[in-house]
């Protein structure tokens, strides 16, 4: 058994003195704090611009918050009165159902047509880049401007679309696109589809460019046709991109306000009222901010449920790196 002794080295120099315990502990503490320092700006941002407004909105839904509150500073607690008033209103049920129809119809149309165009443009041809750039214009135009233009196009008496249908002998009096409760919501969905197609096409087209050509060549050698290759190669590989497109589309569609206000104003006969427009009418037309906060909380709850379902569906997906 040998023993270790300390002393001068053979070259005449002394061993370095051991680092003080406090220095080692301080270094470890700094190493643990460094990651949190990088995360801190994002946490502060979320708390200031998302956390506080969310908590404030929840509290407001339990208060009698009216314009006089801004002068007196008094917003008495009224319990569940705002929630009862909103849920007992027949318009809330209609707005909720119409919101779901508007969102589902918009997502289905935008994704289907966007995917078709992305696949079409993935086959390079002359002027394909120019045509894709032109198709991006609806997405670049402000939504209010698009809604105003489409309102003129869909006008029953002087609209371009009805004029074309009349000239072709397909309609005598014109279709009441925005004037009938039976067609107004459908018209709003079609306009929103037109606006959202470029976004879906651009993102899906980028995803298609990342799929290795070798996969399609292997599928062709196995005897797979175009449709089978699309189902067995394109869709599985493109799944992460498709998920992102649908999530972003849902989040932007369910809260749409400006499009419907400029296109129909929520009418006729409240046939295009959504939760977003109902929040606007309660808060800024009826000036009942408490009830408006209730509808806003319902919108937040729906978005949170969708986000949880998205996280659960993608849990354990190898493509997510989990």
N, C-alpha and C positions, 0 to 999 in steps of 0.2 A: 504494500500500500504506500502510495507516494503522497506527499503533502505539497501544497502549493504555497509558495512564499512570495511576498512582494518585496521589491527592492529595486536597486538601480539595474537598468538593462546592461547587457554586455557591451553595448556601444557607448556606455557612459551616460546615457540620458535616462531620466526618471520616467516611470509610468505616469500617464495622464491621470489627474485626480478624477475620481468618480463625480458625475453630475449630481448636484443637489437634488434631493427628492422633490422639492418644490418646483424645480425647473421642469422635470419630467411630467409632473402632474399638470402644470400649466400648459405644456405642449399638447398633452392629450385632450385637455379641455378645449383648447383652440381648434384642434382637429375635429372635435365633435360639434363645435359651434359653427364652423365654416359652412357646412351644408345648409344649416338653418338661415345663415345670413343671405345666401343666394335665394332661398325660398321666401324670405321675409317680404320683399317688395310685392310679390304676387299675393301673399296672404293679406297684406295691408290693403292692396287694391281691391281684392274681393270683399273684404270686410267693409270698406268705405263705400264702394259703388254697387255692391250686390247685397251684402249682409244687412247693412243698416236700412236701405230702402225696403228690403223684404220684411224685416221685423216691424218697421214703421207701418207698412201696408197691412200686416196682420193685426197690429194694434188698432189701426184706424177702422177695421171692419167691426170692431166691438165698441165703437164710439159714435156718438151723434155729432158727426163732423160736417159742419155746414159753413157757408161763407162767413157767417158771423164769428166763427172760430178764429179767423185770421185777424179779427179786430179785438175780440175779447180774450182770446187765448184759452177759452173754455171749450172742451170737448167731452161732455159727460159720458161716462160708461153706461151703455144701454144693453149690455149682455148680448143675447142672441137675436135681438130685435132686427138688426139689419139682415142677418142670415134668414130669418123667417120671412121677412118681406120679399127677399129675392127669390127664395125657393117656392114661395106661394104664388109668385107671378107666373102666369101661363107663358109669357114671353121668354122666360128663362129656359124652359124646356124646349121651346121651339128653337131658340138661339143655339142651345147646346147641340141639338140634332142637326141643325143646318151647318154648324161649325164642323161637325164630324163629316157630313156629306161633302162640304166644300174642301176639307183637307184631304179626305180619301180620294175624291175625284181628281183633284189637282195633282196629287202625288202619282196616281196611276197614269194619268195622261202625260205628265211631264217625263216620267221615267220611261214609259213605253216608247214614246216618240223620240226622246233623247237617246235612248239605247239604239233604236233603229238608225238614227242619223249617225251616231258614233260608229256603228258597224259599217254603214255605207261609206263614210269618209275614210275609214281605215284602209280601204282599197284606194291607193293613190291614183289620181287622174289629173289631167291638166285643169288648172284653175280651182282645184279643190281647196287650197288655202284661201283664195279670195272668197269663195262661196261660204266657207266656214266663218270668215271674218264678217261677212254681211249678215249671216244668221245670228251673230252675237249682238247685233244692234238692239233687239228688243230687251235684252238684259241690261244694256248700258243706259237706256232711256229711263228717266225717273218714272216711278210707278204712277204718280198722279198724271203725268203727261200722257202715258200710255192709256190710262183709264179715260181721260177726256177725249182722246182720239177715237177710242173704241166706242165711246158713248155716241159720238157723231156717226160712226159707221153703222151702229146697231139701231139708230133712230128709226122708229116705225114709219114716219111720214117722209123724211128726207134723207134717210140713211143710204149709204152706198150699197150695202148688202141687200136691202129690200129692193132697191132700184134694179140691181142685177137679177134678183129672183123674178121680179115683175117682167123684165125684158125677156127672160128666158121662158116665160109662161108658167113658172112654177108656183107663183103666188099672185093673187088678185089684189088683196088689200095690204099685203105686207105682214110679216110675222112680228108680233109685239115682243121683241126680244127682251126689252127692259121694262115693259109696261104691264106685263102679265105675271101674276104670282106663280104660274106654272112654268114659265121659261126664264124668269129673272135670275134665279140661282144657277141654272144651267149656263146661262150666258156669262155670269161672273166666273164660273169654273173654267169655261173655255178661254176667257181672256187671261186668267191666271196661268193656264196651261201654256198659252202662247208666250207669256212673259218668262216662265220658268224653263222652257225647253232649252234655250242656249246654255244655261248653267249645267243642266244634266248632260247635255251633249259634250261640253268642253271637258268636264271631269271624267266622264266615262271614256271619251276618246283618249285622254291622257293615260288612263288605266289600260286600255287596249294596246297602246304602243309599248307597254312594258311586258306584255306576254311573249315569251320566246317563240319564235316561228317553229322551232324544232318540235314543240308540242303538237302543233297542227299537222306537221309532216308525219309524226308518229301516228296520230289519229287517222290520217289518210291511208297510211300503210295497213292499218287494222281494218280498213274498209268503212270508216265513218264518213258519212256525208256531211254537208254544211250544217244541217240542223242538229245532227248528233254531235258534231264537233262543238257547236255552240253550247249545247247542254252539258257536255262532258268535259270540255276544256275551258271555254270562255267564262261561263257563269261561275264555276268553282274557283278559278284563279282570280276572277274579278270581284269575288265576294266582299273583301274589305273595302274596296272602292264603292261598291253598291251600297254597303251599310252606311258609309259616310254621306253619300248623296241623299239617301232616304232620311237619315237623321237631320241633316241640315235643312232638307226640304220641309220636313215636318215642323221643325222649330220656327222656320220663317213663315210657313203657311198658316199655322193655327192661330197666330196673333195678327194676321193681316187686318189693317184698318183703312189705310189711305185708299187702296184700290176700290173697296166697296163703297166708301163714302163718296168718292168722286164718280163712281159708276152708277150706283143706284140710291145712295144715301140710306141704305137699309130697307128700302121699299121694293116694290109696292106691297102694301099691307104687311109690312115686316117680314116679307118672304125671303129677304137676304140678310136679315139680322143675324149676326154671329156674336160670340162672346166678346170679341174685340169691339165691335160697334156698340154692343150693349153697355160695356164699360164706359165708352166715350159718351153715350147719351145720358147715363146715370150721373157721371161725374161732371161733365162740362155743359150739359143742357139742362138737366134737372138740378144740378149743383148739390146732389146728394153724394158726397164723397165717401161716406161710410158704405153705402150699398155698392157704389162703384168699386170699392176696395174688395168687397166680397167676391164679385165676379172676377176681378183680377186675381184673387187668391185661387179661385177655381181653375183659371187658366194655368197658373203656376203649378197647381197640383197635378193637372193632366200632363204637363210637360215633365214633371218629376217622375210620374208613373211610367211614362214612355222611356225616360232615361234609364230607370231601373230595369225595365224589360230589356232594353238594349244591352245593358251591362250583363244581365243574366244570360241573355242569348249568346253573348260572345265570351262568356267565362270558359276558360280552358281551351280556347281556340289557339292552335299552334301558331297561326298567323299573327296573333296578338302578342306573342312572346311571353305568354304566361306559363 
